[in-house]
């Protein structure tokens, strides 16, 4: 939409500053073992705030083998059949800058009820510095083999 003449005069003839565009997905490459983590943006709706989700495989390292075939083969890509832990960064309020990272609870026996979400980390932005707090006891409850990839 174009600006009206009154809006242009109010800004002293300058065009409005461009609005930043946030991508829907961002791919993060992890090494040793090689894998890709896709971070997806979930826009908020009425009464819900925006969130960002990503998945990490529970098993990311190959089992040791003495087979020559296994040693010669490169690292296989992570299969879709491997169970994954789902994490969600969620804004606490629409106006605030605080965010919380949850391990999303799994469905129990395919029913609607599921395990509760576990708080893993919190982010708080201040005027001069920002703080990330990681809850170590809750982080130990996360069933992810590559803890270094989770820390990043």
VOKE-28854 format. One record per residue (C-alpha): residue in one letter; x negated, y negated, z negated; residue number from 1. Coordinates in pm, 1 decimal, padded with zeros to 6 digits. Example, Ala and Ser with C-alpha at 12.3 -4.5 7.8 and 13.67 -1.06 7.14 Angstrom:
  rest        xx        yy        zz   nr
     a  -01230.0   00450.0  -00780.0    1
     s  -01367.0   00106.0  -00714.0    2
***
This chain:
  rest        xx        yy        zz   nr
     x   00000.0   00000.0   00000.0    1
     x  -00111.7  -00352.1   00072.8    2
     x  -00136.8  -00625.8  -00184.4    3
     x   00101.1  -00918.5  -00186.6    4
     x  -00034.5  -01271.4  -00145.1    5
     x   00026.5  -01341.1  -00516.3    6
     x  -00184.9  -01038.8  -00614.0    7
     x  -00464.4  -01145.1  -00377.1    8
     x  -00461.5  -01498.6  -00525.1    9
     x  -00471.2  -01355.5  -00879.3   10
     x  -00793.5  -01171.9  -00791.0   11
     x  -00952.4  -01482.8  -00630.5   12
     x  -00934.7  -01330.0  -00283.4   13
     x  -01148.2  -01029.9  -00379.5   14
     x  -01026.3  -00681.4  -00292.6   15
     x  -00941.9  -00462.9  -00591.3   16
     x  -01219.8  -00235.2  -00715.1   17
     x  -01204.9   00113.6  -00566.6   18
     x  -01045.1   00376.0  -00785.7   19
     x  -01268.1   00675.3  -00862.6   20
     x  -01162.2   01001.5  -00702.6   21
     x  -01194.2   01309.2  -00921.9   22
     x  -01232.2   01636.9  -00730.4   23
     x  -00991.6   01923.7  -00804.1   24
     x  -01273.4   02179.9  -00826.6   25
     x  -01646.0   02164.4  -00901.1   26
     x  -01881.6   02459.7  -00851.1   27
     x  -02166.8   02506.5  -01097.6   28
     x  -02454.2   02740.5  -01000.8   29
     x  -02612.9   02944.6  -01280.1   30
     x  -02940.5   03132.3  -01239.1   31
     x  -03086.3   03446.6  -01400.4   32
     x  -02844.8   03615.7  -01342.8   33
     x  -02720.7   03430.1  -01035.8   34
     x  -02354.2   03338.4  -01054.5   35
     x  -02118.3   03056.5  -00973.5   36
     x  -01870.0   02900.9  -01213.4   37
     x  -01578.7   02709.6  -01061.4   38
     x  -01433.7   02437.1  -01282.2   39
     x  -01073.3   02357.0  -01189.5   40
     x  -00880.4   02045.2  -01282.0   41
     x  -00524.7   02096.1  -01407.8   42
     x  -00330.7   01768.2  -01396.3   43
     x  -00109.3   01698.0  -01694.3   44
     x   00264.3   01669.8  -01675.6   45
     x   00523.4   01497.8  -01889.5   46
     x   00407.3   01536.3  -02250.1   47
     x   00093.2   01733.2  -02157.0   48
     x  -00257.0   01599.6  -02103.9   49
     x  -00505.8   01685.5  -01829.7   50
     x  -00724.6   01992.7  -01869.4   51
     x  -01016.4   02164.0  -01696.3   52
     x  -01053.8   02543.2  -01681.1   53
     x  -01339.6   02776.9  -01597.2   54
     x  -01403.0   03151.0  -01622.6   55
     x  -01715.7   03340.0  -01724.5   56
     x  -01753.0   03715.6  -01670.8   57
     x  -01773.9   03918.3  -01990.2   58
     x  -02046.5   04136.6  -01836.4   59
     x  -02294.3   03951.7  -01615.8   60
     x  -02609.5   04166.8  -01636.7   61
     x  -02650.0   04493.9  -01449.3   62
     x  -02699.3   04807.5  -01656.6   63
     x  -03062.7   04930.3  -01654.1   64
     x  -03127.5   05212.8  -01410.2   65
     x  -03428.3   05422.9  -01309.4   66
     x  -03282.5   05480.6  -00962.5   67
     x  -03494.8   05361.4  -00670.5   68
     x  -03177.3   05261.5  -00484.1   69
     x  -03065.6   05036.1  -00770.0   70
     x  -03409.7   04877.7  -00798.4   71
     x  -03430.6   04804.0  -00423.5   72
     x  -03079.5   04660.3  -00406.1   73
     x  -03037.3   04292.1  -00480.2   74
     x  -02812.3   04157.6  -00750.8   75
     x  -02453.7   04243.5  -00660.4   76
     x  -02201.3   03960.4  -00679.3   77
     x  -01973.2   03956.0  -00982.0   78
     x  -01668.2   04160.4  -00894.3   79
     x  -01312.8   04038.3  -00937.3   80
     x  -01254.2   04357.3  -01136.9   81
     x  -01489.4   04250.0  -01417.6   82
     x  -01290.0   04102.3  -01707.7   83
     x  -01344.1   03730.3  -01753.0   84
     x  -01315.6   03494.7  -02047.2   85
     x  -01113.1   03182.1  -01963.4   86
     x  -01210.9   02850.4  -02121.3   87
     x  -01009.8   02528.0  -02118.4   88
     x  -01133.4   02174.9  -02192.0   89
     x  -00830.1   01971.2  -02288.6   90
     x  -00785.4   01603.7  -02373.3   91
     x  -00632.4   01556.1  -02715.6   92
     x  -00422.7   01257.9  -02606.5   93
     x  -00363.1   01057.5  -02293.3   94
     x  -00523.9   00743.5  -02436.2   95
     x  -00806.9   00892.5  -02641.4   96
     x  -01138.2   01021.6  -02513.8   97
     x  -01163.7   01323.5  -02740.5   98
     x  -01164.4   01666.4  -02576.7   99
     x  -01152.3   02018.5  -02718.3  100
     x  -01275.8   02341.0  -02556.7  101
     x  -01065.1   02651.6  -02621.4  102
     x  -01118.3   03017.0  -02541.0  103
     x  -00777.4   03099.9  -02395.3  104
     x  -00612.9   03394.6  -02570.7  105
     x  -00554.4   03715.4  -02376.5  106
     x  -00218.2   03880.3  -02325.8  107
     x  -00166.4   04177.7  -02553.2  108
     x  -00037.2   04485.8  -02370.4  109
     x   00102.5   04286.2  -02077.4  110
     x   00368.5   04127.6  -02294.6  111
     x   00444.9   03758.9  -02324.8  112
     x   00283.1   03734.7  -02667.3  113
     x  -00088.6   03668.7  -02661.0  114
     x  -00377.9   03613.0  -02893.2  115
     x  -00409.9   03253.5  -03015.9  116
     x  -00654.3   03017.6  -02848.2  117
     x  -00989.7   02983.1  -03026.6  118
     x  -01150.2   02638.5  -03062.6  119
     x  -01508.9   02668.3  -02937.6  120
     x  -01628.0   02305.9  -02909.1  121
     x  -01519.6   01943.4  -02941.9  122
     x  -01634.5   01630.8  -02757.9  123
     x  -01601.3   01281.5  -02901.0  124
     x  -01705.0   00966.9  -02716.3  125
     x  -01805.7   00668.8  -02925.6  126
     x  -01897.6   00314.6  -02831.2  127
     x  -02271.1   00376.9  -02812.3  128
     x  -02308.3   00754.6  -02818.0  129
     x  -02118.1   01075.3  -02752.1  130
     x  -02109.1   01389.0  -02963.2  131
     x  -02047.2   01753.8  -02875.9  132
     x  -01976.1   01978.5  -03173.1  133
     x  -02005.7   02354.6  -03116.3  134
     x  -01837.0   02584.5  -03365.4  135
     x  -02092.3   02864.6  -03410.7  136
     x  -01861.7   03106.9  -03601.4  137
     x  -01599.8   03082.6  -03326.8  138
     x  -01864.8   03104.4  -03053.9  139
     x  -01972.7   03442.1  -03195.0  140
     x  -01618.2   03569.7  -03132.0  141
     x  -01653.3   03506.1  -02757.2  142
     x  -01716.1   03832.2  -02568.7  143
     x  -01955.2   03697.2  -02304.3  144
     x  -02282.9   03875.5  -02234.6  145
     x  -02459.9   03565.9  -02093.1  146
     x  -02453.2   03331.9  -02395.5  147
     x  -02709.0   03100.6  -02231.1  148
     x  -02472.0   03041.3  -01938.7  149
     x  -02193.1   02964.3  -02184.1  150
     x  -02407.1   02707.5  -02369.0  151
     x  -02464.2   02515.4  -02047.2  152
***
